[in-house]
Amino acid sequence: MTPLPVLMGVVNVTPDSFSDGGRWATTDAAITHAGDLLADGADILDIGGESTRPGATRPLVEEELGRVVPVIRALAEGGAVVSVDTMRSEVAAEALAAGATIVNDVSGGLADPRILDVVAESDATYVCMHWRAHSDRMTDFAVYDGPGGVLAAVRDELSERVDAARKAGVPDERIVLDPGLGFAKKAAHNWRLLTGIPVLQSLGFRVLVGASRKSFLGTVLADADGEPRPVDDREGATTALTVLLAQQRVWGLRVHDVKAARDALRTFARWEQG
């Protein structure tokens, strides 16, 4: 049987992330939450200190380091597989030194090209996401008018980022691609990318998808007045996508509710057994 997707549990050590900003903003709270995610079946813990929700402003480098490094060090010392969610080379370097083994860069090296050198000089896995601009202006770049639309654009732009990572010295076997749902994407773009995962897989790399609780799910679940479903009430839709993406053989899923995702994958695995 084909392996199930790995589950990357989200730990936002931030005051302003779209889903759970502020809940785990202290070191102790983040570590406790991460432990809960591990108990629920997380394979990887993704620790982030910068919100990338639309309109978010960036913290200082020192702030981001102070948020993530103590959490990463404690979790790695406890034996967890830890990813750092950052666009900054300085943060990536300190996180790897603290025990992280994955750099999850939502900018694909565009925000800080030196991050590719940091990864190349380590043994870390590099998650390269499709990205066009920072959160405060990314909606201005949600235009995909070329031949093939958003799917072709994301495929081609990710391919360019792969070339940059290779040039820096990151080997193919350490590269994972992420279509970047919600980043310079409208709802229709997200759905097209989700149904076109095989096109992205054709590049020959593992694919990670982060759809959990995002606004396009709130829109599809809108009430009779057109009011989007609140963030904390989108888990059913997220779980449905967990199963659909498992059917598409993605490598990994970045999720907030690990228990729900793990239950869905266990059920899917039993279904496949017949």
C-alpha positions as CSV (number, residue, x, y, z in Angstrom):
1,M,0.0,0.0,0.0
2,T,1.2,3.5,-0.8
3,P,2.4,5.4,2.3
4,L,-0.1,7.8,3.8
5,P,0.8,11.5,3.9
6,V,3.0,12.7,6.7
7,L,1.2,15.1,9.1
8,M,2.9,18.4,9.8
9,G,1.3,19.9,12.9
10,V,1.2,23.7,13.1
11,V,2.6,25.5,16.1
12,N,2.1,29.2,15.7
13,V,4.3,31.0,18.3
14,T,2.7,34.3,17.3
15,P,0.1,36.8,18.5
16,D,-1.6,37.3,15.1
17,S,-1.8,34.1,13.0
18,F,-5.1,33.7,11.2
19,S,-6.2,30.5,12.9
20,D,-4.8,30.4,16.4
21,G,-2.8,33.6,16.9
22,G,-2.0,34.2,20.6
23,R,-3.1,30.8,21.9
24,W,0.5,29.4,21.9
25,A,2.4,32.7,21.9
26,T,4.6,31.8,24.9
27,T,7.4,29.3,24.9
28,D,5.7,27.1,27.5
29,A,2.3,27.2,25.8
30,A,3.8,26.3,22.4
31,I,5.8,23.4,23.9
32,T,2.7,22.0,25.6
33,H,0.6,22.4,22.4
34,A,3.3,20.7,20.4
35,G,3.3,17.8,22.8
36,D,-0.4,17.5,22.4
37,L,0.0,17.4,18.6
38,L,2.6,14.6,18.9
39,A,0.2,12.6,21.1
40,D,-2.4,13.1,18.4
41,G,-0.2,11.6,15.8
42,A,1.9,14.4,14.2
43,D,5.0,13.3,12.3
44,I,6.5,16.7,12.1
45,L,6.1,19.9,14.2
46,D,6.2,23.1,12.2
47,I,7.2,26.0,14.4
48,G,6.6,29.5,13.1
49,G,7.2,32.9,14.6
50,E,5.8,35.1,11.8
51,S,2.2,35.3,10.7
52,T,1.7,35.2,7.0
53,R,-2.0,35.9,7.0
54,P,-3.1,38.5,4.4
55,G,-2.2,42.0,5.6
56,A,0.2,40.8,8.4
57,T,3.2,42.9,9.2
58,R,6.6,41.3,9.8
59,P,8.2,41.0,13.2
60,L,11.8,42.0,13.8
61,V,14.3,39.3,13.3
62,E,15.1,39.3,17.0
63,E,11.4,38.8,17.8
64,E,11.1,35.9,15.5
65,L,14.2,34.2,16.9
66,G,13.0,34.7,20.4
67,R,9.7,33.1,19.6
68,V,10.9,30.0,17.8
69,V,14.4,29.0,18.9
70,P,13.6,28.1,22.5
71,V,10.6,26.0,21.4
72,I,12.6,24.2,18.7
73,R,15.4,23.5,21.0
74,A,13.1,21.9,23.7
75,L,11.2,19.8,21.2
76,A,14.3,18.6,19.3
77,E,16.0,17.7,22.6
78,G,12.9,15.6,23.3
79,G,13.3,13.7,20.1
80,A,10.6,15.4,17.9
81,V,11.1,16.0,14.2
82,V,11.0,19.8,13.9
83,S,10.5,22.1,11.0
84,V,11.0,25.9,11.2
85,D,8.5,28.0,9.3
86,T,10.5,31.0,8.2
87,M,11.6,33.2,5.3
88,R,14.7,34.5,6.9
89,S,18.2,33.0,6.6
90,E,19.2,34.1,10.1
91,V,16.2,32.3,11.6
92,A,16.8,29.2,9.5
93,A,20.4,29.0,10.6
94,E,19.6,29.4,14.3
95,A,16.7,27.0,14.1
96,L,18.9,24.3,12.5
97,A,21.5,24.9,15.1
98,A,18.8,24.3,17.7
99,G,17.8,21.0,16.2
100,A,15.3,21.6,13.4
101,T,15.8,19.4,10.4
102,I,13.4,21.0,8.0
103,V,13.2,24.6,6.7
104,N,9.7,25.4,5.6
105,D,10.2,28.6,3.5
106,V,6.9,30.1,2.3
107,S,8.8,32.4,0.0
108,G,10.7,29.7,-1.9
109,G,13.9,31.7,-1.4
110,L,12.6,34.9,-2.9
111,A,12.3,36.9,0.4
112,D,15.8,36.1,1.4
113,P,17.9,34.2,-1.2
114,R,20.6,33.5,1.4
115,I,18.2,30.9,3.0
116,L,19.1,28.6,0.2
117,D,22.8,28.7,1.1
118,V,21.9,28.0,4.7
119,V,19.9,24.9,3.7
120,A,22.6,23.8,1.3
121,E,25.2,23.9,4.0
122,S,23.1,21.6,6.2
123,D,21.4,18.3,5.8
124,A,18.0,19.9,6.1
125,T,15.0,19.2,4.0
126,Y,13.8,22.3,2.2
127,V,10.1,23.0,1.7
128,C,9.8,25.4,-1.2
129,M,6.5,27.1,-1.5
130,H,5.0,29.1,-4.3
131,W,5.0,32.8,-3.4
132,R,4.9,36.2,-5.1
133,A,4.9,38.9,-2.4
134,H,4.7,39.5,1.3
135,S,1.4,39.3,3.1
136,D,0.7,43.1,3.1
137,R,0.5,43.2,-0.7
138,M,0.2,39.6,-1.9
139,T,-3.4,40.0,-3.0
140,D,-2.2,42.4,-5.7
141,F,-0.4,39.5,-7.3
142,A,-3.3,37.1,-7.5
143,V,-3.4,37.3,-11.3
144,Y,-2.9,34.3,-13.5
145,D,-3.8,35.2,-17.1
146,G,-1.2,33.2,-19.0
147,P,-1.7,30.0,-20.9
148,G,-2.7,27.3,-18.5
149,G,-3.8,29.7,-15.8
150,V,-2.8,29.3,-12.2
151,L,-1.7,25.7,-12.4
152,A,0.8,26.3,-15.2
153,A,2.1,29.4,-13.5
154,V,2.6,27.8,-10.2
155,R,4.3,24.8,-11.8
156,D,6.6,27.0,-13.9
157,E,7.4,29.3,-11.0
158,L,8.1,26.5,-8.6
159,S,10.4,25.0,-11.3
160,E,12.4,28.2,-11.3
161,R,12.7,28.1,-7.5
162,V,13.9,24.5,-7.8
163,D,16.6,25.7,-10.2
164,A,17.7,28.3,-7.7
165,A,17.8,25.8,-4.9
166,R,19.9,23.4,-7.0
167,K,22.3,26.2,-8.0
168,A,22.8,26.9,-4.3
169,G,23.6,23.3,-3.7
170,V,20.4,21.8,-2.3
171,P,20.1,18.2,-3.7
172,D,16.8,17.1,-5.3
173,E,16.1,14.5,-2.6
174,R,15.9,17.2,0.0
175,I,13.4,19.4,-1.8
176,V,9.6,19.4,-1.2
177,L,7.2,21.6,-3.1
178,D,4.2,23.4,-1.8
179,P,1.6,25.1,-4.1
180,G,1.1,27.9,-1.6
181,L,-2.7,27.9,-1.2
182,G,-4.0,31.3,-0.2
183,F,-0.7,33.1,-1.0
184,A,-1.4,35.5,-3.9
185,K,-4.3,33.1,-4.7
186,K,-8.1,33.7,-4.9
187,A,-10.5,30.9,-3.9
188,A,-10.9,29.7,-7.5
189,H,-7.1,29.5,-7.8
190,N,-6.8,27.3,-4.7
191,W,-9.4,24.9,-6.0
192,R,-7.7,24.6,-9.3
193,L,-4.4,23.8,-7.7
194,L,-6.0,21.2,-5.4
195,T,-7.6,19.4,-8.3
196,G,-4.4,19.7,-10.3
197,I,-1.9,18.2,-7.9
198,P,-0.7,15.6,-10.4
199,V,0.6,18.5,-12.6
200,L,2.8,19.7,-9.7
201,Q,3.9,16.1,-8.9
202,S,5.0,15.8,-12.5
203,L,8.0,18.0,-11.6
204,G,9.3,14.9,-9.8
205,F,9.3,16.2,-6.2
206,R,7.4,15.4,-3.0
207,V,4.4,17.7,-2.5
208,L,3.2,19.3,0.8
209,V,-0.2,20.9,0.9
210,G,-1.4,23.4,3.6
211,A,-5.1,23.9,3.2
212,S,-6.1,23.7,6.9
213,R,-8.8,26.1,7.9
214,K,-8.0,28.6,5.2
215,S,-10.4,31.3,4.0
216,F,-11.4,29.6,0.8
217,L,-12.9,26.8,2.9
218,G,-14.8,29.4,5.0
219,T,-16.2,30.8,1.7
220,V,-17.4,27.4,0.4
221,L,-19.1,26.9,3.8
222,A,-20.7,30.3,3.9
223,D,-24.2,30.7,5.4
224,A,-27.3,31.7,3.6
225,D,-26.3,35.4,3.9
226,G,-22.9,34.8,2.4
227,E,-21.0,35.1,5.7
228,P,-18.0,32.8,5.6
229,R,-17.7,30.0,8.2
230,P,-15.5,31.1,11.1
231,V,-12.0,29.8,11.3
232,D,-12.6,27.4,14.2
233,D,-15.5,25.8,12.4
234,R,-13.8,24.7,9.2
235,E,-12.4,21.4,10.4
236,G,-14.9,19.2,8.6
237,A,-13.9,20.7,5.3
238,T,-10.2,20.4,6.1
239,T,-10.8,16.7,7.0
240,A,-12.5,16.1,3.7
241,L,-9.5,17.6,1.9
242,T,-7.2,15.4,4.0
243,V,-8.8,12.3,2.4
244,L,-9.0,13.7,-1.1
245,L,-5.3,14.7,-1.0
246,A,-4.4,11.3,0.4
247,Q,-6.0,9.8,-2.7
248,Q,-3.8,12.1,-4.8
249,R,-0.7,10.7,-3.0
250,V,0.7,13.9,-1.7
251,W,3.7,13.5,0.5
252,G,2.5,15.7,3.4
253,L,-0.3,17.7,4.9
254,R,0.2,20.8,7.1
255,V,-2.7,20.8,9.6
256,H,-3.9,22.4,12.8
257,D,-6.1,19.5,14.1
258,V,-3.8,16.6,13.9
259,K,-6.2,14.2,15.6
260,A,-8.9,14.8,13.0
261,A,-6.4,14.4,10.2
262,R,-4.9,11.2,11.7
263,D,-8.4,9.7,12.1
264,A,-9.3,10.5,8.5
265,L,-6.1,8.9,7.3
266,R,-6.6,5.8,9.4
267,T,-10.1,5.5,7.9
268,F,-8.8,6.0,4.4
269,A,-6.1,3.3,4.9
270,R,-8.8,0.9,6.0
271,W,-10.9,1.7,3.0
272,E,-8.0,1.0,0.7
273,Q,-7.6,-2.5,2.3
274,G,-11.1,-3.4,1.0
